[in-house]
Amino acid sequence: MAVIEGELTQWTVPGHLARAGELVGADVLDLSGVTRADSAAVAFLLELRRRKGGPLQLSGAPAQLEGLLDFFAVRPLLTNAEG
């Protein structure tokens, strides 16, 4: 399991991309520590999915991020590890 914490925004995604190899290799991405998300978070998760070559297992995504996934209709491309 890999943990992503803090803001996941246009200003912080570049720093998180530096960990892409680690994040893509993890079985589950724990997003429970994400405090703020914007559309860059969605793009970031889709980029991780592309690099992985398949769905990501997400856990603990905050409501703000869940809402963005629904708004952009990309939830089917990602998998909720919690069922």
C-alpha positions as CSV (number, residue, x, y, z in Angstrom):
1,M,0.0,0.0,0.0
2,A,1.2,3.5,-0.9
3,V,0.0,6.5,1.0
4,I,-0.7,9.9,-0.6
5,E,-1.1,12.8,1.9
6,G,-1.8,16.5,1.8
7,E,-3.0,18.5,-1.1
8,L,-3.4,16.9,-4.5
9,T,-3.7,20.0,-6.7
10,Q,-2.2,21.6,-9.7
11,W,0.6,22.9,-7.4
12,T,1.4,19.6,-5.7
13,V,0.9,17.0,-8.4
14,P,4.3,17.5,-10.0
15,G,5.9,16.5,-6.7
16,H,3.7,13.5,-6.4
17,L,4.6,12.5,-10.0
18,A,8.2,12.0,-8.8
19,R,6.8,9.0,-6.8
20,A,5.0,7.6,-9.8
21,G,7.1,4.4,-9.9
22,E,6.4,3.6,-6.3
23,L,2.7,4.5,-6.5
24,V,2.1,2.4,-9.6
25,G,3.8,-0.6,-8.0
26,A,1.6,-0.5,-5.0
27,D,-1.4,-2.8,-4.7
28,V,-3.5,-0.1,-3.2
29,L,-3.3,3.7,-3.1
30,D,-4.4,5.1,0.3
31,L,-5.9,8.5,-0.3
32,S,-7.3,9.0,3.2
33,G,-4.7,11.6,4.0
34,V,-5.6,13.8,1.0
35,T,-6.8,17.2,2.4
36,R,-7.7,18.9,-0.9
37,A,-8.1,17.9,-4.5
38,D,-8.8,19.6,-7.8
39,S,-9.0,18.4,-11.4
40,A,-5.2,17.9,-11.4
41,A,-5.8,15.1,-8.9
42,V,-8.0,13.4,-11.4
43,A,-5.5,13.8,-14.2
44,F,-2.8,12.5,-11.8
45,L,-4.7,9.3,-11.0
46,L,-5.5,8.8,-14.7
47,E,-1.8,9.1,-15.5
48,L,-0.9,6.6,-12.8
49,R,-3.5,4.3,-14.4
50,R,-1.9,4.7,-17.8
51,R,1.5,3.9,-16.4
52,K,0.2,0.9,-14.6
53,G,-1.6,-0.3,-17.7
54,G,-4.9,-1.0,-15.9
55,P,-7.2,0.1,-13.0
56,L,-5.8,1.4,-9.7
57,Q,-7.1,0.2,-6.4
58,L,-8.0,3.3,-4.4
59,S,-8.8,3.4,-0.7
60,G,-10.1,6.2,1.5
61,A,-10.6,8.8,-1.2
62,P,-12.1,12.0,0.4
63,A,-15.5,13.2,-0.6
64,Q,-14.1,16.1,-2.6
65,L,-12.1,13.7,-4.8
66,E,-14.9,11.2,-5.1
67,G,-17.1,14.1,-6.4
68,L,-14.5,15.0,-9.0
69,L,-14.3,11.4,-10.2
70,D,-18.0,11.4,-10.6
71,F,-18.1,14.8,-12.3
72,F,-15.5,13.8,-14.9
73,A,-17.2,10.4,-15.3
74,V,-13.9,8.5,-14.8
75,R,-14.8,6.4,-11.8
76,P,-15.2,3.3,-14.0
77,L,-11.5,3.6,-14.9
78,L,-10.5,3.4,-11.3
79,T,-11.4,0.8,-8.7
80,N,-12.4,1.3,-5.1
81,A,-10.5,-1.2,-2.9
82,E,-13.2,-1.0,-0.3
83,G,-15.8,-2.5,-2.6
